[in-house]
Structure formats: C-alpha cells, structure tokens
Amino acid sequence: MELDIQCEEMSPSRWAELLSTMKTCKTIRWLDDCNLSSSNCEDLSSIINTNSSLTELKLNNNELGDAGVEYLCKGLLMPSCSLQKLWLQNCNLTSASCETLRSVLSAQPSLTELHVGDNKLGTAGVKVLCQGMMNPNCKLQKLQLEYCELTADIVEALNAALQSKPTLKELSLSNNTLGDTAVKQLCRGLVEASCNLELLHLENCGITSDSCREISAVLGNKSSLIDLSVGDNKIGDSGLALLCQGLMHPNCKIQKLWLWDCDLTSASCKDLSRLISTKETLTEISLIDNNLRDSGMEMLCQALKDPRSKLQELWIRECGLTTACCKAISSALGVNKHLKVLHIGENKLGDAGIELMREGLLHPNCNIQSLWLGNCDLTAACCATLATVMATKQCLTELDLSYNSLEDEGVRKICEALRNPSCNVQQLILYDIFWSSEVDDELRALEESKPEVKIIS
C-alpha cells in the first residue's frame, strides 16, 4: 500500500486519519509541503517503529527542524525498522541533525538512500555523516547533498567514506562551493576508491576546464559511471575537449550526460558529434543554454544520422538556433529511429523552421514522443503543420508550444488535431498563450471529452 500526498494542510483530524493509514503503508512518498513540524515527527517515529513493512518515507519541504529529525531517528534506530529510503530535503536542518543521522547510518543497514539536500548542514555536519558512512554496518547506496553549504574542506572526509563504501552508487554534490582544487581531489579519490559509482552530479560547483582532466580520468576508469552532470560550470570548449577523452575511452559506458550552461560554442560540436555518433551507450545529452548556433547544430544532426548513434533524448534549448538549421534537423529526424525526446525551445526557429522540419517529423523513421517548441517565435501560420504531425504521428504523446503567439486561430487548429482519433497526444503544454473565452470553453470541453488528455496552461 502506498500513500501519495503533497501540498496539503494537515488538520488534527486529517493527520489522525492518515496515521491510521500509515500503519500498513509500504511507502509514504508524498508528505511534501504538508506544513509538518517536529510534533508530527513523534507520531512518524512510532509508525517507523511499529510498521516493519515501511520502506520509503518522503518528508521534503517541511519545517521539521533538528528536533523533528531527533524524533524520527528514535524510530529509525529501533530493530524493527526496515526503512530503506529517506528524503529530508529542505526541512530546516542544521549540522546538529548530523550526529543523530550518523547514529542511524552506523546502526541501520537497511537504509540505502539518504536525501538531505537544501539544508544548512555545512562542512562540519557532513563530516559527521561521513563518519557514519564509514561504519561497516552502513550500506548506503545513494547520498544527495545538494545545497548543503559545503566547501572544499569536505573532500578529505568524502574520500575516506568513498574508500570504505563499495556499496555507494550515487553521489550528488551540486550547488556547493567546491572549486577546482577540491573537485580534482575528489576525482583522484574516486579513481582510487573501490566504489562502483553510477551517478555523479557536480552542477554549479565552481568547476572550470582546470578540473576536467581529473573528471575525464574518472570516466575512463569507472565503467560503472553512467550518469554525469557538470552543468552550470564554466568548463568551456577546452574543458569539453578534455572530458571527451574520458568519454570516448572504451571503458566509459556513459548513458546520461548533462552539460547545460557550460560556456560551450560551436567549436565543441566536433567533439560532441564524435561522441554522439560513436558512443553507443549514450542515450541522453543536455546542451541547454550553450551558444552552439546553427553551424554547431548541423554537426550534431550529422552525428544523429550515424547508424551507431543510439541517442534517445536531446536537450538543446536556448542554443542560438534559427530557421537555418531546421533542414538539418529534419534530415536527422528522418534517419534516426532512436530519438524520442527533443527539447528545442527558446530558439528562433519560426514558422518557416517548423515547415522545414515537417518532412522529418512525418517520416516513418521518426519516433519522437516528446517535442518541446516553447518560445520559438511560432504563430498560427505553422499550426496546420503541427496539427498534421499530431494527427499522423501516433508516437507523439507530449507537445509544448508555450510562449508562442498562436492566438485563437492556432489554438483551434491544435484542438482540431487533438479531437482526431489518430492523435495520441496526452499532454499539451500551452503556458502564456492568450486566447478568447470562447476558445477557453473549447479547451475545457475537449478535456472533458478526452479525459486522457491533459492541457497545461
């Protein structure tokens, strides 16, 4: 039995009702944003203690505080506790909570996931957590420490924990002020550690090209690493070239690579194209908010046409693209059978660009399921083409047309396509598009007649 609730104000009677339900739940995933406090944690501690089937507890975005975590940990430390996954993101915790959580890590081998991001734990607090990780009883596999006010001083403790914890699969340190020196030290520790890390997130960590040789060494040494995110770091074209040395290593089995806002230009696209065309394990890449321009996109499209490319998701929003690259996009869509998600919003494609993409989108080889075209300078003039794609391509289930000047005429054409029995679009996103009250009525009526369709506006 699962309990999935969020953003609900808890009256005493509602809380009492939920407590009764929680006694038999296996997962309590959505008590997010429910205005819970430390007093609720005393009840939850009892649930943790008495409900031995409970394996997941999610309490993000509640004012639990250190006192609340202390209550929770009393239940977590009981022999009857079988909790495996605990989320405490943005719960107003400080370093004071880390001593209590250290005790849980040291004593509770069932706990495999701990998410404590967006709390002011600080370097001193996380050092205490690392002590708990080093206990032989600790079997932690996933540790999320984003926005924890960590500094470079944390790395020595992290490396010691990594060295003693071969079970660790996922480590997220994004949005902490680490800097190049610390990231280099961390990477050297990862190469030496016996852990089989699968996910490493280092977004917005103050990384430059200076760290990329060491990150590349991790990629070349850890064939287990399949998910790397270094977005929002100024690594530049020179850093990307260094990363690609590790990414192209035969040992590297990368599947998901996020490089958003990394100060890349079209000069990086030669390396990226080689990666996309030859690294058959790579299925998802994010290049959002990099100045790749049409010339860079044309190189990427050529790579997508390579039979070895297995890319399924391409995120290329806000990359300085125009109508000029849309013929190349169309050609790639008509060849690549694997690409299912294309996020290409916030580029000046225009109506003419959609017309150029039409042939590729309608090609039998094209298997696009999710197409994002928000803020692409589109008008009603391209909606007939979009409607044809919607009605023809039964694989298309999600379409984003937000922040475009479609007006009544364009929205009506999209609605007409949604009514077509051949259309399988289940989610239509139309943020910040202005239409009349009459069209609004038509949209509401459409949702009622096709309850499987969700229109988000």
MIBA-184210 format. One record per residue (C-alpha): residue number from 1; x, y, z. Coordinates in nm, 3 decimals, padded with zeros to 5 digits. Each point is the difference from the previous one (the first is absolute). Layout:
N
R, num, u, v, w
R, NUM, X, Y, Z;
...
END
This chain:
457
R, num, u, v, w
R, 1, 00.000, 00.000, 00.000;
R, 2, 00.128, 00.348, -00.091;
R, 3, -00.082, 00.344, 00.139;
R, 4, 00.050, 00.280, -00.253;
R, 5, -00.092, 00.346, 00.132;
R, 6, 00.157, 00.344, -00.041;
R, 7, -00.080, 00.367, 00.056;
R, 8, -00.278, -00.078, 00.244;
R, 9, -00.061, 00.195, 00.319;
R, 10, -00.025, -00.247, 00.289;
R, 11, -00.288, 00.050, 00.241;
R, 12, 00.013, -00.215, 00.318;
R, 13, -00.286, -00.217, -00.126;
R, 14, 00.162, -00.048, -00.343;
R, 15, 00.333, -00.087, 00.164;
R, 16, -00.168, -00.255, 00.227;
R, 17, -00.166, -00.156, -00.304;
R, 18, 00.333, -00.022, -00.184;
R, 19, 00.177, -00.152, 00.298;
R, 20, -00.247, -00.284, -00.004;
R, 21, 00.073, -00.058, -00.370;
R, 22, 00.379, 00.022, 00.049;
R, 23, -00.001, -00.297, 00.233;
R, 24, -00.026, -00.233, -00.300;
R, 25, 00.178, 00.203, -00.272;
R, 26, 00.309, -00.131, -00.174;
R, 27, 00.086, 00.344, -00.143;
R, 28, -00.083, 00.352, 00.118;
R, 29, 00.129, 00.200, -00.293;
R, 30, -00.184, 00.327, -00.004;
R, 31, -00.021, 00.179, 00.332;
R, 32, 00.181, 00.287, -00.174;
R, 33, -00.115, 00.354, 00.076;
R, 34, -00.253, -00.112, 00.258;
R, 35, 00.099, 00.251, 00.270;
R, 36, 00.128, -00.276, 00.227;
R, 37, 00.206, 00.086, 00.307;
R, 38, 00.199, -00.177, 00.270;
R, 39, -00.321, -00.097, 00.180;
R, 40, -00.108, -00.209, -00.301;
R, 41, 00.337, -00.173, 00.005;
R, 42, -00.074, -00.156, 00.338;
R, 43, -00.299, -00.174, -00.159;
R, 44, 00.203, -00.098, -00.306;
R, 45, 00.269, -00.149, 00.223;
R, 46, -00.262, -00.230, 00.149;
R, 47, -00.114, -00.099, -00.350;
R, 48, 00.360, -00.078, -00.102;
R, 49, 00.041, -00.213, 00.311;
R, 50, -00.325, -00.197, -00.027;
R, 51, -00.042, -00.029, -00.379;
R, 52, 00.277, -00.241, -00.097;
R, 53, -00.119, -00.004, -00.363;
R, 54, 00.068, 00.375, -00.047;
R, 55, 00.295, 00.042, -00.240;
R, 56, -00.030, 00.360, -00.132;
R, 57, -00.072, 00.330, 00.177;
R, 58, -00.003, 00.335, -00.180;
R, 59, -00.030, 00.316, 00.210;
R, 60, 00.150, 00.272, -00.220;
R, 61, -00.083, 00.369, 00.047;
R, 62, -00.130, -00.017, 00.356;
R, 63, 00.120, 00.195, 00.304;
R, 64, 00.113, -00.308, 00.191;
R, 65, 00.315, 00.154, 00.142;
R, 66, 00.268, -00.179, 00.198;
R, 67, -00.252, -00.091, 00.270;
R, 68, -00.220, -00.175, -00.257;
R, 69, 00.289, -00.206, -00.133;
R, 70, 00.091, -00.100, 00.354;
R, 71, -00.352, -00.140, 00.045;
R, 72, 00.017, -00.182, -00.336;
R, 73, 00.334, -00.156, 00.080;
R, 74, -00.136, -00.160, 00.317;
R, 75, -00.222, -00.208, -00.225;
R, 76, 00.274, -00.052, -00.257;
R, 77, 00.231, -00.144, 00.265;
R, 78, -00.248, -00.266, 00.111;
R, 79, 00.076, -00.360, -00.107;
R, 80, -00.349, -00.027, -00.154;
R, 81, 00.072, 00.283, -00.246;
R, 82, 00.039, -00.111, -00.366;
R, 83, 00.015, 00.345, -00.162;
R, 84, 00.210, 00.006, -00.315;
R, 85, -00.055, 00.350, -00.146;
R, 86, -00.023, 00.328, 00.192;
R, 87, -00.058, 00.344, -00.152;
R, 88, 00.052, 00.306, 00.223;
R, 89, 00.073, 00.270, -00.259;
R, 90, -00.065, 00.360, 00.105;
R, 91, -00.112, -00.090, 00.353;
R, 92, 00.184, 00.278, 00.188;
R, 93, 00.274, -00.230, 00.125;
R, 94, 00.340, 00.111, 00.126;
R, 95, 00.322, -00.176, 00.089;
R, 96, -00.166, -00.096, 00.330;
R, 97, -00.207, -00.261, -00.187;
R, 98, 00.310, -00.169, -00.139;
R, 99, 00.105, -00.163, 00.327;
R, 100, -00.343, -00.163, 00.026;
R, 101, 00.006, -00.109, -00.363;
R, 102, 00.354, -00.134, 00.047;
R, 103, -00.136, -00.234, 00.266;
R, 104, -00.262, -00.126, -00.245;
R, 105, 00.257, -00.056, -00.276;
R, 106, 00.220, -00.191, 00.244;
R, 107, -00.276, -00.218, 00.140;
R, 108, -00.257, -00.048, -00.277;
R, 109, 00.122, -00.218, -00.292;
R, 110, -00.342, 00.013, -00.168;
R, 111, 00.043, 00.371, -00.088;
R, 112, 00.129, 00.024, -00.357;
R, 113, -00.109, 00.353, -00.103;
R, 114, 00.038, 00.329, 00.186;
R, 115, -00.112, 00.329, -00.157;
R, 116, 00.086, 00.300, 00.219;
R, 117, 00.060, 00.272, -00.258;
R, 118, -00.105, 00.363, 00.043;
R, 119, 00.080, -00.003, 00.372;
R, 120, 00.270, 00.207, 00.173;
R, 121, 00.201, -00.302, 00.112;
R, 122, 00.332, 00.162, -00.081;
R, 123, 00.337, -00.166, -00.038;
R, 124, 00.023, -00.084, 00.372;
R, 125, -00.339, -00.176, -00.007;
R, 126, 00.071, -00.208, -00.309;
R, 127, 00.337, -00.104, 00.143;
R, 128, -00.201, -00.157, 00.283;
R, 129, -00.223, -00.179, -00.256;
R, 130, 00.313, -00.134, -00.169;
R, 131, 00.105, -00.156, 00.330;
R, 132, -00.330, -00.188, 00.003;
R, 133, 00.055, -00.114, -00.358;
R, 134, 00.333, -00.152, 00.096;
R, 135, -00.165, -00.233, 00.250;
R, 136, -00.009, -00.359, -00.136;
R, 137, -00.374, -00.016, 00.076;
R, 138, -00.071, 00.284, -00.243;
R, 139, -00.119, -00.126, -00.341;
R, 140, -00.084, 00.338, -00.153;
R, 141, -00.034, -00.001, -00.380;
R, 142, -00.128, 00.354, -00.071;
R, 143, 00.100, 00.324, 00.171;
R, 144, -00.144, 00.335, -00.106;
R, 145, 00.173, 00.311, 00.142;
R, 146, -00.104, 00.282, -00.233;
R, 147, -00.019, 00.353, 00.145;
R, 148, 00.156, -00.107, 00.333;
R, 149, 00.244, 00.293, 00.028;
R, 150, 00.300, -00.226, -00.049;
R, 151, 00.350, 00.132, -00.068;
R, 152, 00.324, -00.149, -00.127;
R, 153, 00.080, -00.125, 00.350;
R, 154, -00.259, -00.280, -00.031;
R, 155, 00.191, -00.199, -00.262;
R, 156, 00.245, -00.179, 00.229;
R, 157, -00.289, -00.139, 00.208;
R, 158, -00.196, -00.095, -00.314;
R, 159, 00.297, -00.181, -00.149;
R, 160, 00.051, -00.197, 00.321;
R, 161, -00.367, -00.100, -00.006;
R, 162, 00.015, -00.094, -00.370;
R, 163, 00.307, -00.214, 00.062;
R, 164, -00.184, -00.201, 00.264;
R, 165, -00.337, -00.019, -00.174;
R, 166, -00.005, -00.219, -00.313;
R, 167, -00.381, -00.005, 00.017;
R, 168, -00.033, 00.371, -00.090;
R, 169, -00.158, 00.042, -00.344;
R, 170, -00.116, 00.364, -00.011;
R, 171, 00.159, 00.320, 00.131;
R, 172, -00.147, 00.345, -00.058;
R, 173, 00.199, 00.303, 00.113;
R, 174, -00.153, 00.261, -00.231;
R, 175, -00.036, 00.364, 00.106;
R, 176, 00.282, -00.001, 00.254;
R, 177, 00.305, 00.227, -00.017;
R, 178, 00.267, -00.264, -00.055;
R, 179, 00.225, 00.147, -00.268;
R, 180, 00.258, -00.163, -00.226;
R, 181, 00.251, -00.104, 00.266;
R, 182, -00.260, -00.191, 00.200;
R, 183, -00.158, -00.160, -00.308;
R, 184, 00.342, -00.120, -00.116;
R, 185, 00.060, -00.151, 00.344;
R, 186, -00.344, -00.164, -00.003;
R, 187, 00.059, -00.149, -00.345;
R, 188, 00.338, -00.142, 00.099;
R, 189, -00.175, -00.160, 00.297;
R, 190, -00.272, -00.143, -00.224;
R, 191, 00.255, -00.157, -00.233;
R, 192, 00.172, -00.168, 00.295;
R, 193, -00.317, -00.096, 00.190;
R, 194, -00.151, -00.345, -00.030;
R, 195, -00.350, 00.146, -00.038;
R, 196, -00.196, -00.069, -00.319;
R, 197, -00.145, 00.348, -00.043;
R, 198, -00.278, 00.022, -00.259;
R, 199, -00.112, 00.364, 00.043;
R, 200, 00.212, 00.308, 00.069;
R, 201, -00.161, 00.344, 00.003;
R, 202, 00.224, 00.305, 00.032;
R, 203, -00.220, 00.278, -00.137;
R, 204, 00.091, 00.356, 00.101;
R, 205, 00.307, -00.103, 00.200;
R, 206, 00.241, 00.265, -00.126;
R, 207, 00.162, -00.232, -00.253;
R, 208, 00.207, 00.131, -00.291;
R, 209, 00.200, -00.175, -00.271;
R, 210, 00.271, -00.046, 00.264;
R, 211, -00.198, -00.289, 00.159;
R, 212, -00.096, -00.175, -00.321;
R, 213, 00.308, -00.218, -00.039;
R, 214, -00.071, -00.158, 00.341;
R, 215, -00.373, -00.043, -00.075;
R, 216, 00.103, -00.159, -00.330;
R, 217, 00.220, -00.246, 00.191;
R, 218, -00.302, -00.107, 00.207;
R, 219, -00.197, -00.060, -00.321;
R, 220, 00.281, -00.210, -00.145;
R, 221, 00.051, -00.202, 00.319;
R, 222, -00.352, -00.053, 00.130;
R, 223, -00.197, -00.202, -00.254;
R, 224, -00.283, 00.001, 00.258;
R, 225, -00.050, 00.378, -00.045;
R, 226, -00.301, 00.045, -00.229;
R, 227, -00.141, 00.339, 00.113;
R, 228, 00.220, 00.313, 00.015;
R, 229, -00.123, 00.356, 00.044;
R, 230, 00.240, 00.294, 00.001;
R, 231, -00.253, 00.260, -00.113;
R, 232, 00.025, 00.365, 00.104;
R, 233, 00.380, -00.012, 00.013;
R, 234, 00.220, 00.210, -00.226;
R, 235, 00.204, -00.282, -00.151;
R, 236, -00.002, 00.146, -00.352;
R, 237, 00.105, -00.165, -00.325;
R, 238, 00.344, -00.092, 00.138;
R, 239, -00.156, -00.175, 00.299;
R, 240, -00.243, -00.190, -00.221;
R, 241, 00.290, -00.121, -00.216;
R, 242, 00.166, -00.142, 00.313;
R, 243, -00.324, -00.163, 00.117;
R, 244, -00.043, -00.165, -00.338;
R, 245, 00.331, -00.183, 00.044;
R, 246, -00.157, -00.189, 00.290;
R, 247, -00.343, -00.022, -00.161;
R, 248, 00.149, -00.162, -00.311;
R, 249, 00.208, -00.249, 00.202;
R, 250, -00.110, -00.360, -00.064;
R, 251, -00.057, -00.046, 00.376;
R, 252, -00.250, 00.287, 00.012;
R, 253, -00.363, -00.115, -00.016;
R, 254, -00.166, 00.339, 00.046;
R, 255, -00.375, 00.012, -00.061;
R, 256, -00.107, 00.343, 00.127;
R, 257, 00.214, 00.313, -00.041;
R, 258, -00.112, 00.347, 00.109;
R, 259, 00.210, 00.293, -00.122;
R, 260, -00.251, 00.285, 00.026;
R, 261, 00.138, 00.355, 00.029;
R, 262, 00.365, -00.105, -00.027;
R, 263, 00.118, 00.286, -00.226;
R, 264, 00.020, -00.232, -00.301;
R, 265, -00.001, 00.132, -00.356;
R, 266, -00.024, -00.156, -00.343;
R, 267, 00.371, -00.084, 00.038;
R, 268, -00.103, -00.276, 00.244;
R, 269, -00.241, -00.158, -00.244;
R, 270, 00.268, -00.191, -00.188;
R, 271, 00.089, -00.189, 00.319;
R, 272, -00.368, -00.031, 00.099;
R, 273, -00.088, -00.134, -00.345;
R, 274, 00.269, -00.266, 00.023;
R, 275, -00.136, -00.095, 00.342;
R, 276, -00.363, -00.020, -00.117;
R, 277, 00.086, -00.199, -00.313;
R, 278, 00.232, -00.255, 00.159;
R, 279, -00.087, -00.042, 00.370;
R, 280, -00.285, -00.246, -00.032;
R, 281, -00.073, 00.000, 00.374;
R, 282, -00.085, 00.373, -00.005;
R, 283, -00.379, 00.044, 00.005;
R, 284, -00.050, 00.350, 00.147;
R, 285, 00.191, 00.327, -00.032;
R, 286, -00.089, 00.350, 00.118;
R, 287, 00.169, 00.296, -00.168;
R, 288, -00.249, 00.262, 00.116;
R, 289, 00.113, 00.364, 00.006;
R, 290, 00.322, -00.042, -00.196;
R, 291, 00.080, 00.220, -00.299;
R, 292, 00.016, -00.282, -00.257;
R, 293, -00.179, 00.187, -00.280;
R, 294, -00.116, -00.143, -00.332;
R, 295, 00.345, -00.118, -00.107;
R, 296, 00.037, -00.203, 00.319;
R, 297, -00.348, -00.147, -00.030;
R, 298, 00.068, -00.108, -00.357;
R, 299, 00.303, -00.198, 00.122;
R, 300, -00.211, -00.164, 00.274;
R, 301, -00.266, -00.092, -00.255;
R, 302, 00.259, -00.165, -00.220;
R, 303, 00.101, -00.210, 00.303;
R, 304, -00.362, -00.095, 00.067;
R, 305, -00.014, -00.150, -00.349;
R, 306, 00.284, -00.239, 00.080;
R, 307, -00.137, -00.357, 00.035;
R, 308, 00.205, -00.044, 00.319;
R, 309, -00.177, 00.286, 00.179;
R, 310, -00.248, -00.125, 00.260;
R, 311, -00.091, 00.342, 00.144;
R, 312, -00.357, 00.010, 00.130;
R, 313, -00.016, 00.346, 00.161;
R, 314, 00.152, 00.325, -00.125;
R, 315, -00.047, 00.316, 00.209;
R, 316, 00.114, 00.298, -00.204;
R, 317, -00.212, 00.285, 00.129;
R, 318, 00.133, 00.357, -00.023;
R, 319, 00.298, -00.080, -00.219;
R, 320, -00.019, 00.287, -00.250;
R, 321, -00.170, -00.204, -00.272;
R, 322, -00.202, 00.146, -00.287;
R, 323, -00.199, -00.114, -00.303;
R, 324, 00.330, -00.065, -00.179;
R, 325, 00.068, -00.328, 00.185;
R, 326, -00.353, -00.144, -00.031;
R, 327, 00.065, -00.180, -00.329;
R, 328, 00.287, -00.186, 00.170;
R, 329, -00.227, -00.083, 00.295;
R, 330, -00.263, -00.134, -00.238;
R, 331, 00.256, -00.216, -00.178;
R, 332, 00.118, -00.145, 00.332;
R, 333, -00.356, -00.072, 00.115;
R, 334, -00.063, -00.187, -00.322;
R, 335, 00.296, -00.232, 00.060;
R, 336, 00.036, -00.047, 00.377;
R, 337, -00.249, -00.256, 00.131;
R, 338, 00.116, 00.027, 00.362;
R, 339, -00.061, 00.369, 00.080;
R, 340, -00.313, 00.031, 00.213;
R, 341, 00.038, 00.331, 00.187;
R, 342, 00.098, 00.328, -00.164;
R, 343, 00.007, 00.317, 00.213;
R, 344, 00.072, 00.281, -00.242;
R, 345, -00.191, 00.292, 00.152;
R, 346, 00.126, 00.357, 00.043;
R, 347, 00.158, -00.003, -00.344;
R, 348, -00.112, 00.225, -00.286;
R, 349, -00.123, -00.279, -00.227;
R, 350, -00.306, 00.189, -00.122;
R, 351, -00.289, -00.131, -00.208;
R, 352, 00.235, -00.060, -00.293;
R, 353, 00.212, -00.226, 00.222;
R, 354, -00.299, -00.216, 00.090;
R, 355, -00.087, -00.031, -00.368;
R, 356, 00.356, -00.117, -00.070;
R, 357, -00.022, -00.255, 00.285;
R, 358, -00.333, -00.136, -00.125;
R, 359, 00.148, -00.260, -00.235;
R, 360, 00.225, -00.145, 00.269;
R, 361, -00.271, -00.002, 00.267;
R, 362, -00.240, -00.183, -00.234;
R, 363, 00.262, -00.249, -00.124;
R, 364, -00.074, -00.364, 00.096;
R, 365, 00.343, -00.022, 00.167;
R, 366, -00.081, 00.284, 00.239;
R, 367, -00.110, -00.128, 00.342;
R, 368, -00.021, 00.328, 00.192;
R, 369, -00.214, -00.030, 00.314;
R, 370, 00.070, 00.336, 00.167;
R, 371, 00.051, 00.321, -00.198;
R, 372, 00.064, 00.332, 00.176;
R, 373, -00.034, 00.314, -00.212;
R, 374, -00.067, 00.264, 00.264;
R, 375, 00.101, 00.359, -00.082;
R, 376, 00.108, -00.079, -00.357;
R, 377, -00.159, 00.305, -00.171;
R, 378, -00.290, -00.210, -00.127;
R, 379, -00.338, 00.135, -00.114;
R, 380, -00.327, -00.145, -00.123;
R, 381, 00.160, -00.034, -00.345;
R, 382, 00.185, -00.320, 00.102;
R, 383, -00.287, -00.159, 00.193;
R, 384, -00.145, -00.182, -00.300;
R, 385, 00.334, -00.180, -00.037;
R, 386, 00.015, -00.074, 00.373;
R, 387, -00.358, -00.129, -00.013;
R, 388, 00.094, -00.235, -00.285;
R, 389, 00.293, -00.133, 00.202;
R, 390, -00.222, -00.049, 00.305;
R, 391, -00.264, -00.189, -00.195;
R, 392, 00.249, -00.209, -00.198;
R, 393, 00.275, -00.093, 00.246;
R, 394, -00.163, -00.230, 00.252;
R, 395, 00.329, -00.021, 00.191;
R, 396, -00.027, 00.371, 00.096;
R, 397, -00.142, 00.022, 00.354;
R, 398, 00.135, 00.334, 00.131;
R, 399, 00.013, 00.340, -00.170;
R, 400, 00.108, 00.334, 00.146;
R, 401, -00.095, 00.315, -00.190;
R, 402, 00.024, 00.248, 00.290;
R, 403, 00.092, 00.368, -00.043;
R, 404, -00.090, 00.012, -00.369;
R, 405, -00.249, 00.239, -00.164;
R, 406, -00.243, -00.265, -00.123;
R, 407, -00.315, 00.194, 00.091;
R, 408, -00.352, -00.140, -00.057;
R, 409, 00.063, -00.115, -00.356;
R, 410, 00.305, -00.208, 00.087;
R, 411, -00.142, -00.148, 00.321;
R, 412, -00.317, -00.105, -00.186;
R, 413, 00.209, -00.188, -00.258;
R, 414, 00.185, -00.179, 00.280;
R, 415, -00.333, -00.086, 00.166;
R, 416, -00.131, -00.140, -00.326;
R, 417, 00.301, -00.232, -00.016;
R, 418, -00.059, -00.111, 00.361;
R, 419, -00.353, -00.104, -00.093;
R, 420, 00.131, -00.224, -00.276;
R, 421, -00.027, -00.367, 00.107;
R, 422, 00.351, -00.060, -00.138;
R, 423, 00.155, 00.261, 00.231;
R, 424, 00.169, -00.148, 00.308;
R, 425, 00.122, 00.324, 00.160;
R, 426, -00.067, -00.035, 00.372;
R, 427, 00.165, 00.318, 00.126;
R, 428, -00.026, 00.337, -00.173;
R, 429, 00.187, 00.288, 00.165;
R, 430, -00.123, 00.349, -00.085;
R, 431, 00.145, 00.238, 00.261;
R, 432, -00.038, 00.373, -00.062;
R, 433, -00.204, -00.026, -00.319;
R, 434, -00.292, 00.239, -00.025;
R, 435, -00.337, -00.114, -00.135;
R, 436, -00.360, 00.109, 00.023;
R, 437, -00.259, -00.126, 00.247;
R, 438, -00.163, -00.191, -00.286;
R, 439, 00.321, -00.193, -00.069;
R, 440, 00.041, -00.055, 00.374;
R, 441, -00.342, -00.164, 00.004;
R, 442, 00.103, -00.220, -00.292;
R, 443, 00.314, -00.110, 00.184;
R, 444, -00.197, -00.089, 00.314;
R, 445, -00.256, -00.192, -00.206;
R, 446, 00.283, -00.185, -00.175;
R, 447, 00.147, -00.106, 00.334;
R, 448, -00.338, -00.129, 00.111;
R, 449, -00.054, -00.197, -00.320;
R, 450, 00.356, -00.142, 00.010;
R, 451, 00.091, -00.045, 00.366;
R, 452, 00.329, -00.166, -00.098;
R, 453, 00.117, 00.338, -00.138;
R, 454, 00.154, 00.249, 00.245;
R, 455, 00.017, 00.360, -00.117;
R, 456, 00.239, 00.207, 00.214;
R, 457, -00.032, 00.376, -00.025;
END
